[in-house]
Amino acid sequence: MGASVAYHLARRGITNIVLIEREAQLAAGSTGRNAGGVRHQFSTEQNIRLSIESIAAFERFEDEVGARIDLHQDGYLFLLSRDDDAEMFRASVDLQRRLNVPAEWLTPSEAARLAPGLSVDGVIAATYCAKDGIADPNSVTAGFAGAAREAGAEIVRGTEVTGIDMVQGRVAGVRTTDGAVSTKIVVNAAGAWAGQVGRMAGLDVPVTPLRRHIFIARPGPRATWDDAPHRGTVPATRILVIDFATSFYFHREGGQLLFGMGDPAEQPGFGTTVNWDFLPQVIETGIARLPALSDALVSHAWAGLYEMTPDAMPIIGPAPGRDGFYVIAGFSGHGFQHSPAAGRVLADLIAGRDPGLDLVPFGLERFASGVTSAERHFV
């Protein structure tokens, strides 16, 4: 988010930017640890519109930003096994189609044909959008950052923000481990740590960190899913399949298989150590949808942090009562894929332009008023 905002500000001629990164490298946190999915299939119009703009930007990324991002549009396939989920997704497909998204409503047998090796036992319906897919988050971040730097932005790494100075309700500067920066504008793009940065300005930014795991499997030592004994037991494309009732998902990652699932017992926190005790539960759930996992070898795993808000909707825009303080955080597991549009929207706000999008559902003040529009396709 920070790199995208910097890039879009630079495109608008605002180049006196300092992008501050605590880690030694950009995308070392949740950005570099996510599954890379990009999808149109959301339940709220605002998120769908962010997806439409962002995925179009990913399609043009190499030409416009100058970086290859390994975009594969093999689609997202949602499997539905509960009547209430099917009803909700039916309404969402209707909304997506009204917004010209080519979403499809499928029977279980049609879903099985799209993803060889998939078991659809208990599935009552599915949804699919061929324009969804996966891309490389690290390359996207590096592309935005590199283009912003070329335009004049400064990127400081290995530096931690320790405080934000406010004078009479307005931003006056930022304190860091490498000294102070005088500024009238601060963008809080701290992801799972956005709540901590908000408190530096005396703000309650309700973003909660939640650990999520990703596992990588192959059919055996030095084997791939493309080898003759295993070919056809998992999809050959990079289609991303999600069993919505359990949140189990998978997609091909080269000759391997990437998969994961939300842990219902997970408690909020900043820890990113892999909980290997959770793996048997994931495997048991996964085998029901992808039987090939029963004999697979998990080669490695990692954990990252979702940046959750109470309604699973992001916070994008100015903070009330804190002139010059902006927030772009709380994307609840779909931040990477919305980074092009969200960064553009916030850059327009800072530059005094009309962002062309209703931002009320993204406003920080919605939590105080109690009026929210929850995203229901949270995975």
C-alpha positions as CSV (number, residue, x, y, z in Angstrom):
1,M,0.0,0.0,0.0
2,G,2.8,2.4,0.9
3,A,4.6,1.7,-2.4
4,S,1.4,2.1,-4.4
5,V,0.5,5.4,-2.8
6,A,4.0,6.7,-3.4
7,Y,3.8,5.6,-7.0
8,H,0.5,7.3,-7.7
9,L,1.5,10.5,-5.9
10,A,4.6,10.6,-8.0
11,R,2.5,10.2,-11.2
12,R,0.5,13.3,-10.0
13,G,3.7,15.3,-9.7
14,I,4.0,15.0,-5.9
15,T,7.5,13.7,-5.4
16,N,8.6,15.1,-2.0
17,I,7.8,11.7,-0.5
18,V,9.6,9.6,2.1
19,L,8.5,5.9,2.2
20,I,9.7,4.5,5.6
21,E,10.1,0.7,5.9
22,R,11.0,-0.9,9.2
23,E,12.5,-4.0,7.7
24,A,15.7,-4.3,5.6
25,Q,13.7,-5.0,2.5
26,L,10.3,-4.0,1.1
27,A,7.5,-6.6,1.2
28,A,9.2,-8.5,4.0
29,G,6.0,-8.6,6.0
30,S,2.5,-9.8,5.1
31,T,2.9,-8.6,1.5
32,G,5.6,-11.1,0.8
33,R,3.9,-13.9,2.6
34,N,0.5,-14.0,1.0
35,A,-0.9,-16.4,-1.6
36,G,-0.9,-13.7,-4.4
37,G,-4.6,-14.1,-5.3
38,V,-6.5,-11.4,-7.2
39,R,-10.2,-11.7,-7.6
40,H,-13.4,-9.8,-8.6
41,Q,-15.6,-12.1,-6.5
42,F,-16.6,-9.9,-3.5
43,S,-19.9,-9.2,-1.9
44,T,-19.8,-5.4,-1.7
45,E,-19.9,-3.0,-4.7
46,Q,-17.0,-1.0,-3.3
47,N,-14.7,-4.0,-3.1
48,I,-15.7,-5.2,-6.6
49,R,-15.0,-1.8,-8.0
50,L,-11.5,-1.8,-6.4
51,S,-11.0,-5.3,-8.0
52,I,-12.1,-4.2,-11.4
53,E,-9.6,-1.3,-11.4
54,S,-6.8,-3.2,-9.7
55,I,-6.9,-6.3,-11.9
56,A,-7.0,-4.1,-15.0
57,A,-3.9,-2.3,-13.7
58,F,-2.2,-5.7,-13.1
59,E,-2.9,-6.6,-16.8
60,R,-1.1,-3.4,-17.9
61,F,1.5,-3.4,-15.1
62,E,4.5,-4.3,-17.2
63,D,3.8,-1.7,-19.8
64,E,2.9,1.1,-17.4
65,V,5.1,0.4,-14.4
66,G,7.9,-1.5,-16.0
67,A,7.9,-4.7,-14.0
68,R,6.9,-8.2,-14.7
69,I,4.5,-9.6,-12.0
70,D,3.9,-13.2,-13.1
71,L,0.2,-12.7,-13.6
72,H,-1.8,-15.9,-14.3
73,Q,-5.5,-15.4,-14.9
74,D,-6.7,-19.0,-14.5
75,G,-9.7,-18.0,-12.4
76,Y,-11.0,-18.4,-8.8
77,L,-13.4,-21.2,-8.1
78,F,-15.6,-20.9,-4.9
79,L,-17.1,-24.2,-3.8
80,L,-20.4,-23.8,-1.8
81,S,-21.8,-26.6,0.4
82,R,-24.3,-24.7,2.6
83,D,-27.7,-23.3,1.5
84,D,-27.1,-19.9,3.1
85,D,-23.7,-19.5,1.4
86,A,-25.2,-20.4,-1.9
87,E,-27.9,-17.8,-1.5
88,M,-25.4,-15.2,-0.5
89,F,-23.1,-16.0,-3.5
90,R,-26.0,-16.0,-5.9
91,A,-26.8,-12.4,-4.9
92,S,-23.1,-11.5,-5.2
93,V,-22.9,-13.0,-8.7
94,D,-25.9,-10.9,-9.7
95,L,-24.1,-7.8,-8.3
96,Q,-20.8,-8.7,-10.0
97,R,-22.6,-9.2,-13.4
98,R,-24.3,-5.8,-13.0
99,L,-20.8,-4.3,-12.8
100,N,-19.8,-6.2,-15.9
101,V,-17.7,-8.9,-14.1
102,P,-17.9,-12.2,-16.0
103,A,-18.8,-14.2,-13.0
104,E,-20.4,-17.6,-13.6
105,W,-22.7,-19.8,-11.5
106,L,-21.7,-23.5,-11.9
107,T,-23.0,-26.9,-11.0
108,P,-20.7,-29.2,-9.0
109,S,-19.9,-31.3,-12.1
110,E,-18.9,-28.1,-14.0
111,A,-16.7,-27.1,-11.1
112,A,-15.0,-30.6,-11.2
113,R,-14.2,-30.2,-14.9
114,L,-12.5,-26.9,-14.3
115,A,-10.2,-28.4,-11.6
116,P,-9.1,-32.0,-12.3
117,G,-8.5,-34.0,-9.1
118,L,-11.1,-32.0,-7.2
119,S,-13.8,-33.8,-5.1
120,V,-17.1,-32.1,-5.1
121,D,-18.8,-34.4,-2.6
122,G,-21.3,-32.3,-0.7
123,V,-20.9,-29.3,-3.0
124,I,-24.3,-27.8,-4.1
125,A,-23.0,-25.0,-6.3
126,A,-19.9,-23.1,-7.3
127,T,-18.9,-19.7,-8.7
128,Y,-16.1,-18.9,-11.1
129,C,-14.5,-15.9,-12.7
130,A,-12.0,-16.5,-15.4
131,K,-10.4,-13.0,-15.0
132,D,-9.4,-13.8,-11.5
133,G,-6.0,-15.3,-10.8
134,I,-2.7,-14.9,-9.0
135,A,0.3,-12.6,-9.3
136,D,3.6,-12.0,-7.5
137,P,3.3,-9.6,-4.6
138,N,7.0,-8.9,-4.3
139,S,7.3,-7.9,-7.9
140,V,4.3,-5.6,-7.7
141,T,5.8,-3.9,-4.6
142,A,9.2,-3.6,-6.2
143,G,7.6,-2.2,-9.4
144,F,5.7,0.5,-7.6
145,A,8.6,1.4,-5.4
146,G,11.1,1.5,-8.2
147,A,8.9,3.7,-10.4
148,A,8.3,6.0,-7.4
149,R,12.0,6.2,-6.7
150,E,12.8,7.1,-10.3
151,A,10.3,9.9,-10.1
152,G,12.1,11.4,-7.1
153,A,10.6,9.6,-4.0
154,E,13.0,8.6,-1.3
155,I,12.7,5.1,0.2
156,V,14.3,4.5,3.6
157,R,14.6,0.9,4.8
158,G,15.7,-0.5,8.1
159,T,14.1,2.5,9.9
160,E,11.3,2.3,12.4
161,V,8.7,5.1,13.1
162,T,8.7,5.8,16.8
163,G,6.3,8.8,17.0
164,I,4.1,11.2,15.1
165,D,4.1,14.9,16.1
166,M,0.8,16.7,16.2
167,V,0.4,20.4,16.6
168,Q,-3.1,21.8,17.2
169,G,-4.7,18.8,15.6
170,R,-2.5,18.8,12.6
171,V,0.4,16.5,11.6
172,A,3.8,18.3,12.0
173,G,6.3,15.5,11.7
174,V,7.4,11.9,12.1
175,R,10.1,10.6,14.5
176,T,12.1,7.6,13.5
177,T,15.1,5.6,14.7
178,D,17.2,7.6,12.1
179,G,15.9,11.0,13.0
180,A,13.0,13.3,12.4
181,V,11.1,14.1,9.2
182,S,9.2,17.4,9.0
183,T,5.9,16.9,7.1
184,K,2.3,18.0,7.1
185,I,1.0,14.7,5.7
186,V,1.4,11.1,7.0
187,V,0.0,8.0,5.4
188,N,-0.4,5.1,7.8
189,A,0.1,2.1,5.5
190,A,1.5,-0.1,8.3
191,G,-0.7,-3.2,7.6
192,A,-1.2,-5.3,10.7
193,W,0.7,-2.6,12.7
194,A,-1.7,0.2,11.6
195,G,-3.3,0.3,15.0
196,Q,0.1,0.9,16.7
197,V,0.9,3.7,14.3
198,G,-2.6,5.2,14.7
199,R,-2.0,5.4,18.5
200,M,1.1,7.5,17.9
201,A,-1.3,10.2,16.6
202,G,-3.9,9.6,19.3
203,L,-6.2,7.6,17.0
204,D,-8.0,4.4,17.4
205,V,-7.5,2.5,14.2
206,P,-9.3,-0.8,14.7
207,V,-6.9,-3.2,12.9
208,T,-6.2,-6.6,14.5
209,P,-3.3,-8.9,13.4
210,L,-4.4,-12.5,12.8
211,R,-1.9,-15.2,11.8
212,R,-2.6,-17.3,8.7
213,H,-0.6,-20.2,7.4
214,I,0.6,-21.3,3.9
215,F,1.9,-24.7,3.2
216,I,3.7,-26.1,0.1
217,A,3.4,-29.7,-1.0
218,R,4.8,-32.0,-3.6
219,P,3.9,-35.6,-4.4
220,G,7.2,-36.9,-3.1
221,P,10.9,-36.1,-2.7
222,R,12.1,-34.3,-5.9
223,A,8.8,-35.1,-7.6
224,T,6.3,-32.6,-9.1
225,W,2.6,-32.8,-9.9
226,D,3.5,-32.8,-13.6
227,D,5.3,-36.1,-13.4
228,A,3.5,-39.0,-15.1
229,P,2.4,-40.9,-11.9
230,H,0.8,-37.7,-10.5
231,R,-0.4,-35.8,-13.5
232,G,-4.1,-35.1,-13.4
233,T,-4.5,-35.6,-9.6
234,V,-4.3,-31.8,-9.1
235,P,-5.2,-29.0,-11.6
236,A,-2.5,-28.3,-14.3
237,T,-3.4,-24.6,-14.3
238,R,-3.1,-22.1,-11.5
239,I,-6.8,-21.9,-10.8
240,L,-7.3,-20.9,-7.2
241,V,-10.0,-23.2,-5.5
242,I,-11.6,-22.2,-2.2
243,D,-13.9,-24.4,-0.2
244,F,-15.9,-21.5,1.4
245,A,-17.4,-23.5,4.3
246,T,-14.0,-24.5,5.6
247,S,-11.8,-21.7,4.1
248,F,-9.5,-24.4,2.7
249,Y,-7.9,-23.2,-0.6
250,F,-5.2,-24.3,-3.0
251,H,-3.5,-23.5,-6.3
252,R,-0.5,-24.7,-8.2
253,E,2.8,-23.1,-7.6
254,G,5.0,-24.3,-10.4
255,G,5.4,-28.1,-9.9
256,Q,4.2,-27.8,-6.3
257,L,0.9,-27.1,-4.6
258,L,0.2,-24.1,-2.4
259,F,-2.6,-24.5,0.2
260,G,-3.9,-23.1,3.4
261,M,-6.9,-22.6,5.7
262,G,-8.0,-20.3,8.5
263,D,-7.6,-21.7,12.0
264,P,-10.9,-21.2,13.9
265,A,-8.9,-21.3,17.2
266,E,-6.4,-18.7,16.1
267,Q,-6.1,-15.7,18.6
268,P,-5.1,-12.2,17.5
269,G,-1.4,-11.5,17.8
270,F,1.8,-10.6,15.9
271,G,3.5,-14.0,16.0
272,T,4.4,-15.5,12.7
273,T,6.0,-18.8,13.8
274,V,4.5,-21.7,12.0
275,N,2.1,-23.8,14.1
276,W,2.9,-27.3,12.8
277,D,0.2,-28.7,15.2
278,F,-2.3,-27.1,12.9
279,L,-1.2,-29.0,9.8
280,P,-3.0,-32.3,10.5
281,Q,-6.3,-30.4,10.7
282,V,-5.6,-28.6,7.4
283,I,-4.6,-31.9,5.7
284,E,-7.7,-33.7,6.9
285,T,-9.9,-30.9,5.6
286,G,-8.0,-30.7,2.4
287,I,-8.1,-34.3,1.5
288,A,-11.9,-34.1,1.4
289,R,-11.6,-31.7,-1.5
290,L,-8.3,-32.8,-3.0
291,P,-7.6,-36.5,-2.4
292,A,-4.1,-36.2,-3.8
293,L,-3.0,-34.5,-0.6
294,S,-3.3,-37.8,1.3
295,D,0.1,-38.9,-0.1
296,A,1.7,-35.5,-0.5
297,L,4.9,-34.3,1.2
298,V,4.8,-30.9,2.8
299,S,8.1,-29.4,1.9
300,H,7.9,-26.1,3.8
301,A,5.5,-23.5,5.2
302,W,5.3,-20.0,6.5
303,A,2.9,-17.7,8.3
304,G,1.9,-14.1,7.7
305,L,-0.6,-11.7,9.2
306,Y,-4.0,-10.6,8.1
307,E,-4.9,-7.1,9.0
308,M,-8.4,-7.5,10.2
309,T,-11.1,-4.8,10.7
310,P,-14.4,-5.5,12.5
311,D,-16.3,-5.6,9.2
312,A,-13.5,-7.1,7.0
313,M,-13.5,-3.8,5.0
314,P,-10.4,-1.6,4.5
315,I,-9.9,1.8,5.9
316,I,-9.0,4.3,3.2
317,G,-9.0,8.1,3.7
318,P,-8.3,10.9,6.1
319,A,-8.6,10.5,9.8
320,P,-11.3,12.7,11.5
321,G,-9.8,15.3,13.8
322,R,-6.2,14.7,12.7
323,D,-5.5,17.0,9.8
324,G,-3.0,15.6,7.4
325,F,-3.2,12.0,8.7
326,Y,-4.4,9.4,6.3
327,V,-5.0,5.6,6.7
328,I,-4.8,2.9,4.1
329,A,-4.9,-0.4,6.0
330,G,-7.2,-3.1,7.4
331,F,-7.8,-4.9,4.1
332,S,-8.6,-8.2,6.0
333,G,-6.7,-10.6,3.7
334,H,-7.3,-8.9,0.3
335,G,-4.9,-6.0,0.5
336,F,-2.3,-7.0,-2.1
337,Q,-4.9,-7.5,-4.8
338,H,-6.5,-4.0,-4.2
339,S,-3.2,-2.1,-3.9
340,P,-3.3,-0.5,-7.4
341,A,-6.8,1.0,-7.0
342,A,-6.5,1.8,-3.3
343,G,-3.2,3.6,-3.8
344,R,-4.7,5.5,-6.6
345,V,-7.7,6.5,-4.6
346,L,-5.7,7.8,-1.7
347,A,-3.2,9.6,-3.9
348,D,-6.2,11.4,-5.5
349,L,-7.5,12.4,-2.1
350,I,-4.1,13.8,-1.0
351,A,-3.8,15.6,-4.3
352,G,-7.2,17.2,-3.9
353,R,-8.8,15.2,-6.8
354,D,-12.1,13.4,-6.9
355,P,-11.3,9.7,-6.5
356,G,-14.5,8.7,-8.4
357,L,-15.5,6.2,-5.7
358,D,-17.8,6.3,-2.8
359,L,-15.5,6.2,0.2
360,V,-18.1,6.2,3.0
361,P,-17.8,2.4,3.5
362,F,-14.0,2.8,3.9
363,G,-14.1,5.8,6.3
364,L,-12.5,5.4,9.7
365,E,-15.5,7.2,11.3
366,R,-17.8,4.4,10.4
367,F,-16.8,2.5,13.4
368,A,-17.8,5.3,15.8
369,S,-21.2,5.7,14.0
370,G,-21.8,2.0,14.0
371,V,-22.7,2.0,10.3
372,T,-20.7,-0.5,8.4
373,S,-21.1,-2.5,5.1
374,A,-19.4,-5.8,5.9
375,E,-17.6,-7.8,3.3
376,R,-19.1,-11.3,3.4
377,H,-16.6,-13.1,1.1
378,F,-13.8,-12.9,3.6
379,V,-11.7,-16.1,3.4
